[in-house]
Amino acid sequence: MSSTVSRALPCVVQVGFAGSRQLFDLPAGSVGQRAEIDRQLEDHLVQTLASLSGSLGLQDHHFLCGISQIAIGADTIFTRACARLKIPQRIFLPQPRDVYFAASSPRGQPDFSPADRLEAEKLLASEHIIQERVVSDAGSRAARFEDCNREILRVSDVLVCMLGADATSRRGGTEELFSLALSHGRKVLEVRVGLTEGRAKVVCEWHGPKGFPVPALPKSIETLSLTPKPEQETGAAALPSVAEFCAAVKEHTSAQAKRHHGLFSRAALVVITTHVLATLCATVALASHGSHDAKAESMTRAAWWICALLVLELILLVAGLKTHLWLHHAKSLKAWAVSRLLVEINRSVTALGDLHIYLAYQFASRLPADLHPLLRTINILHLRSTRPFASKPWESLRDAYLFNRLTDPDPANGQIQYYADRSQAEAKWLRLANTLFFGCSSLAILSTGAKLAVVLGGLRWAPESETVCAKVLGSLTIFLPTLAVGALSWAAAKEYKARVQSFEAMRDFLEMQRDRLQQASSDRQFRRLVEETESRLLGETVDWYFRTTVIAVPS
């Protein structure tokens, strides 16, 4: 029995590809010779892709994902090479498949012969094809191919362009993409193909910047590892399912989020408490200031008491300030915010279950750029894991999503119950903070009025009692407002009011989405509602992330 070794979480490197439809000219009827040359090019491309990790300086946990069209010529060769290497591949089409296969050039020549179309459809049904996506709605043929090239460039980390020796530049063609990639500062591998004595001659050359920005997962999970199953130790099968990946990340980041949240709450409590206590020390010292003889040569016990209070006040103020500076310079807030983002991202993907869907809503959610490698990895793993369920009845997927994401009575899963519970809990804390504020403010008003009455002689007491009463009331008039402000500061730090409003609004939205999903009448409507729901749920956390991370102290 072979032993299993834990490995770092996988991270995708997306390899965009474009190539000429006609790589070389052969006489009509040279079908056998063309097939042989195609096999030679396929073997060469397999070797090239296999050595790509070394050329780019990738690590063992990186894996490749190909992105291309499915045209005749070079695209077909690339797709076969990906299939042989078991590299997951995304197919971008300039128009829907049936229209694409029936398209013709401006001269009226069909893009696909019956044999070419049959082969393309066979390749699209391959297990390694994880996505088929239409990326353009342009009116003209050239604009559609141009859109397709630009989308391949946009989502790819590195480009491979396979060109014939005599290839010319045209709008939407491979030469145009090659030039565009260089202008964007991308790393591009140029594969020039020619014929020498009936055999393919291939020359490869790298272009672009010298180094390659290797995609990396966020630092908070870069040391996280997974133990593969025995049947997943080698090859493409080494990739975990999206459920395994998300479960590992969510468990790890949930613990991080709880730890950082605890640090923030304790630090905020320390800052507020130390300043409130320091104010109390100051007021007691001020009230006791007249209890000793300032002209005495030696300090009385009262004077020592005042000094002790002032020293304690100084210690409390320094402790509060140091805690405040540590909280921000230690970047605990940022770490907490990132951990919460990672939890929500993985929770969102897990809730989709077997729904085969492109996670476009995540890339449109204004998430920090350093999370994009993680988003791309999750997206590829999700497409790969759900590809076998692409034809699953949408009604069963809808029912599973409704329960797992929205209506489950367990607030750990059902978001409607979660936001209902959280809004009630935050409302209780908000009421407590407001009660403390109004109580302290009211008592401060009464204390101030009472001291005014004593000073004006409205209240008649013995001289000794009147002096003590004035000092006590004077202390309260200073300390109680500070305590009231402390309550407001705590409520502001915890965002009770904003969270109550946000949670109530989210609960109402999710209840509305629940009803709409239950009434959905088509797969398209179901998918649109899912994307809308997940975008709103993730967007709420993203908005909180940016509100939280802008709190900073100048260095």
N, C-alpha and C positions, 0 to 999 in steps of 0.2 A: 504494500500500500504506500503510495506516494504521500509525502508530507505536504501540508499546505502552509504557505508563508504569507503573512499579511503584506498587503501592498498599499501604496499611497493611493488616494482617490484619483480616478482617471480625469484627465483634462484634454479636451478636444483641440485639435489643430485642423482648421478647415482649409482644404486644398481646392481652390477654384481651378477649373479647367476650361479651355476653349481651344478649338482646333479647326483647321480647314476641312471643308467637305471633300474637296478634291486635293489630296496631298501630292499626287503625281499623275501624269498622263500615261495611259496605256491604250494600245489599240483596242477597238471594239472587239468583243468576243474573248478577251483575255481574262475570263472569269477565274480560271484556276490560278493563273499567275497573280492576279489581284488578291485572291484569298491567301496565297502563300506569303505575299508581302505584308498583308494585314497581320498574319500570325507572327511574322518577324517583328513588326512594330509593337504588337501586343506584348511579346516576350521582353522587348527592350523597355517598354513602359512599366511592366511589372518590376523589372530590376530597378528602374529609376524610382518608382514609388517606394519600394522596399528599402532603398538607401536614403530616402528623404529625411528620415529621422536623424541619421548621422550628419547629413549635410546641413541641417538646420540647428543642430545642437540640442535636440529634444531629449528628454529623460524617459525612463522606462514607463512612467505612468501616463505619458502622452499617447494619444491615439489619433489616427487620421480619419477625416470624413471628407469624401469627395463631393464636389458640387459642379454640375455641368448641365448642358442641354442633352438631348438625345437624338441629335441629327446624325445623318450618315457620315461616314468617314471617320475623322479623329474622335468624335464624341462616342461613337460605337466602340472604338478600340479602347478608349479610356474606361468605359463602363464594363467591358469584359475584364480589363485588368483589375478593376476594383472588386469584381466578383471573384476572381481567382485569389486575391489577397484577403477576401472577406472584409474589405473596407466598407463601412456604411456609406451610402451615397444618396445625395439629394438631387432631384431632377427639377430644374427650372425651365418652364415652357413659356414661350412668348404668347401663347393662346391655348385654349382648351385642346385636349389631346385629339379629339376627332377632327376638329378644324385644322389643327397643326399637321396632322398626317395627310390631309386632303389638300394642303396648300400648294401653290405653284409659284415659280419665279415670275418676275415681270415679263419674261419672254414666253410664259405659258408652260414651261417645263415643270412637271410634278417634282416636288422635293423628295418624295418617297415612291419608289416603285413598289408593286405588291410584295415582292420579296423583302425589300428594305423595311416596309411597314410591319410585316410579320416578325422580322427579327427584332425590331424596336419594341414591339408589344411583348415579345418573349422576354426581352431584357428588363422591361418595366415590371414584369411579374416576378423578377428574381428576388430572393430573400434579402439581399443586401440593399435593395432600393427601399429607403425608409420614408421618402417623401416625394410627392409629385405636386408641384406648385405652379400655378399660373401667375406670372409676375408683371404682366403688362395688360393694359386696356387701350393702348394707343391705336389710332385709326390706320396708320400706314404700316406696311410690312417692315420697312427699314427701321422705323421708330420702335416697333415691337422688339426686334432683335437688339437694338441699341439699349432698350430698357433691360432686357435680359442680361446683356453683358454688364451693365452698370450694377445690377443687383448681385450678380456673381462676384464682382469686384468688392462691393460694399460689405458682404458678409464673410469674405474669405480672408484668411491670414497670409496665405502665400498663393501665387498664381503659377500655373503651368500652361504654357501656350505651345501647341504643336502646329507647325507651319510648314507648308510645302516650300521647296527651294525657290519657286517663282511666285510666291503668294503676293498679292497686291492688296493695298488698303482700300476698304470700302466701308460705308456706314453700316454699323452693326456687325462688322466682321471681326475676325481674330486679331488682325493687325491693329485695328482701332483700339481693341481692349488692351493689347500689349502696350501701346503708347500711353493709353489712359492710366494703366497701372503704374508705369514708370513716373508719370507726372504726379501721381498720388504718393510716391515714395514707397511703393510696395516691392517686396522681394518677388522676382519673376524668374522662372526657369524657362528659357527659350529652347524648344526642341525642334531643330530644323531637319526636315526629312527630304532625302533625295534618292535617286536610283543610280547604282553603279553595277553594270553588267547583270542587270535583272535582279539585284538584291538591294534591300533597303540600306541606305547610308544615313546614319543618325548622328547629329552633332548637337550636344547640349552645352548651354552657356547660361550662367547666372547673371542677372542684371539687378540693379537697384542698390539699396544701401548695403554696406559691408556686413553689418550685424543683422540679426533677426530677433525681434522682440518676442521671445518665447512666451506664449500665454501661460498665466499662472493663476491658480485658485487663490481666494482671499487668505491672508496670513492666518486668520483665526481658525482655518480648517486645513491648512497646508500640511500639518503633521498627522492629520486623521488618516486612518488606514482601514482597509476592508480585508477580511479573510475570505478568499474565493472558495467556492465549492469545488470538490475534487474534479468535476467535469468541466470546470471553468479555469483551468490552470494555464492553458496555452491558447494562442491564436485569438481570433476575434471574440470567441466565446468567453474570453477572460473579462470582458466588459460586464459589469453588474447590471441588473435590471434597474430601471429608474426607481422602483419601489425600494430596493436595497440601498441605493445611493442616497435617496432623500431621507430614508429612515435614519441612516447613520449620521448625516449632516444635521438633521432636525434634533436628534437626541443630544448631540454634542453642543450645538448652538443654543438649545433650550437651557441647558445647564449653565452655559456662559451668560446668557441673558439674565437668568435668575440671580447669578452671582453679582453681575455688574449693577443690576437694579437694586439689590440689597446694599451694595456699596454706596450708590447714589443716595438712597433713602437715609441711610445712617449718617452719611456726611452732611446732607441737608439738615437733618435733625440736630447734629452736633453744632453746625454753624448758627442755627437759630437759637438753640438752647444756651450756648455760651454767651451770645450777645444779650439775651434776656437776663441771664444770671449776672452778667457784668453790669447791666443797668441796675439790677437790684442792689448789687454791692455799692454802686455809686450813690444810689439814693439813701441807703442806710448810712453810708459814710457822711453824706451831706447832712443828714438829720442828726448825726452824732457829733458833728463838728464843733458845736458849742458846748460840749460836755466836759471840756478840759480847759485849764487856764493857759492861754497862749503865752502869758508872761512868765510862767513858771520856768525855773532853770532846768528841771528834769521833767521828762515826758511822763504824764500820768498814764494809768492803765487805759483810760479812754482814748488817749492819743495813740497808744500802741494798737488798740482795737481798730482805730481808723486806718492806721498804716497797714494792718493786716488785710483789711477789706480792700484797700487800694491795690495792694500786691496781688490779691486774688482776682480783682477786676482785670489787672494787667495780664495775668496768666490766661484768664478766660478769653480776653480779646485776641491775644496772640494765638491761642489754640484755634479759635474760630477762623482767624485769617489764614493760618497755615492749612487748616482743613479745606478751606475754600480754594486756595491755590493748588493744593495737592489734587483736589477733585478734577480740576480742569487741566492742569499740566500733565497729570497721569493719563489723560484722555479716556477716563472711565466712561464718560458720557458717550463718546464716539464709539467705543467698543460695545457698549450696551445697545446703542442704536443699530450698529451693523449686525449684531447678533440677532436682534429682533427682526431685522430685514431678512436675514437668512432663514430664520424659523418660518416666517410667513411665505417666503418664496417656495420652500420645500413643502409646506403644508398645502399650498395652493396646487402644486403639481400632483401631490399624492391624492388630493380630492378628485382629480380628473379621472382616476381609475384607468379603465381601458379605452377611454376616448382618444382616438387617433386625431390629434389636432396640433397645429403649429402654434407655439406659445408666443404669438406676436404681442399679446398684451403685456408680457413682461418687458420686452424691449421698448415698449412705448410708455413705460411707467416712470421715466426720469430717474431710473436707478443709477447709482454711482458707476462711473466708467470702469472702476477696478473690479466690479462684480460681473462684467460682461463675459469673461471667460467661463465663469461658473454658469451663467445663464445659457451660454451656448452649449456647454457640456450637458446640462440638464435637458435642454431642448433636443439634442441628438439622442440621448438615452431614452427620452420619452417617446420620440418618433420611432426609435428602434424597438422599444419594448411593446408598443401598442400597434405596430404594423400588422401583426397577425390578427388583430381584432378590428381591422378597418371596415370589414363588412358586417360586423355585429349589429343587430337591430338597434336603432337609435333609442327606441322606447325603453329598452332595458338599461341602456347607458344613462338615460335621463332619470329613471327612477333611482338608480344607484347614486347618481350625483346629488339628487335632491336630498336623499337621506344622509349620505356621508358628509355633505357639505353644509346643508341648511337645516334640516328638520330633526336630526338626531337629538334626542333630549339630553344627551351627555354634552355639556358645554365645551368639553375638550375637543369635540368634533363638530357638533351642530352650531353653526355660527349665529343663528337666530337666538337660541337659548343663551349662547355666550354673551352676545351684546345686550340682551335683556338683563342678565345677571350683573354684568359689569356696570351698566348704567344705574341700576339700583344701588350697587355697592358704592360707586363713586358719589352718588347723590347723598348717601348717608354721611360720608366723610365731608362732603361740602356743607351739609347742614350743621355738622359738628363744628367745623371751622367758623362758619357764620355765627353760630350760637356763642362760641367763645369770643369772637370779635365784638358782637353786640353786647354780650355780658360785661366784658372788660371795659368797653367804651362807656356803657351806662354807669358802671361803678366808678369810673374815672370822673364822669360828670358829677355824680353825687359827692365824691370826695372833694372835688374842686369847690363845689357849692358849700360844702360843710366847712372847708378851711376858710373860705371867704367870710362865712358867718362868724367864725371864731376871730378872724383878724378884725372884723368890723365891730366886734363886741356883741353880736346878736346872740351868741351862746355864752352864758355866764357859768364858769367853772372856777374851782380853786386855781391859783396861779400855777402850781406845779402840774395839775391835771391839764390845764389849758396849754402849757408848753409841750407836754408829751403828745397831746391830741394834735397840735399843730404840726409836730414833726411826723407823726404817723400819717396824717392826711396828706402832708406834703410829699412823703415818700410814695404814697399810693397814686397821687396825681402824676407822678413821673413813671412809675413802674407799670401801672395798668395800661396806659396807652401803648407802651412798648410791647406788653404781652398781646395786646390786640393786634398790633402790626405783625408780631411774630406769627399769629394765627393766619393772617392774610398771606404772609410770606410762604408759609408751609402750603397753603392751598394753591398759591401761584406756582410754587415749585413742582407740585404734584399735578397741576393742570386739572383740578377737579371740575371746574365749571366747563371748560372746553371739552373735557372728556365726556361729561354727562351729555352735552349737546351732540357731540360727535357720535357717541354710542347710540343715542336715541334715534338720530337720523339714519345711522347704518342699519339698525334694527328695522325701521320702517321700510327702508329700501329693500332689504332682504326678504321681508314679508311680501312686498310687491313682486319681487323677482320669483319667489316661490309660486305665487299664483300664476304668473306668466309662464313659468316652466311647466306647470301642471297643465296649462292650456295650449302648450306648443303643439302645432299640427304638422311639423316637418323637421327633418334633420337639420336643414339650414337654419331654421328659426331657433332650434335648440342650441346649436353651436354659437349662434350670435348672442343668445342670452347668457350662455356660459362665459364667453369672453367678456361680456359687459359686467357680469357679476364678479369675476376674478379681477378684472381691471379695477373695479371700485374697491374691493377688499384689499388688494395690494396697494392701491393708491392711498388708502387711509394710513397705512403704515409708512409709506414713502413720505407723505406730508408730515407725519410725526417725526420721521427721521430728520428732515431738513429743519423743522422747528427746534429740535433738540440740539443738533450739531452746530447751530449758529450761536449757541450760548458759549462764550469763550472769554478768557481773561488774557489781556495783552501780555506777551512774554517780556 
